[in-house]
Amino acid sequence: GDRPPVATEIEHLPCQLPPQWRRILNSHGTACPASPAMERQMTETMPVLDEDLSGLTPQDWHERLDRIGDAHGYYERLGPEHAALFVDAGPKLLVTFETRDAIRRSPRALPRGFEAVARNGWSLLALISEGDGLFRAPRVWGYIDRLVDEGFFEDFDRVLFYGHHAGGYAAAAYSVAAPGAR
């Protein structure tokens, strides 16, 4: 018949929850003991550090970002001039505002922070502009508003906004979407 759960079954219950719930439980001292199978699964889902998007055409570059998004979060076009890449890799979130040209000039043509995501267990939300990098388009505002409405930023222990030049202005302007963000 029905039997009460065994202590070890209860101890592993948090491990069966979605990542955002595990983060909440872990922040309250209910740690999820990682079994070898779970550690293997976590390692397999971490972003691949050996991605190299340099030398790709703009269309192929966007397609590769889309594949990275499919594997580790999502990639969403925000109209013809903007896109968002989300890589879910940890309880802290780095939000970057970057231009496509600046990213493509980097050694491996990846958004800033991509390597730090896996190395340090941070998630990444990279907002990418095809043009001037001011991120003032209605589709970008709508996207950020949707994230706020969905409680997206609340799922993270810490949120850091970053941008360079015009992207720095955008990071400062949009940081109000995540109260307490840096």
Secondary structure by P-SEA (a helix, b strand, c coil): ccccccaaaaaaccccccaaaaaaaaaacccccccaaaaaaaaaaccccccccccccaaaaaaaaaaaaaacccccccccccbbbbbccccbbbbbbbbaaaaaacccccccccccccccbbbbbbbbbccccccccaaaaaaaaaaaaacccccccbbbbbbcaaaaaaaaaacccccccc
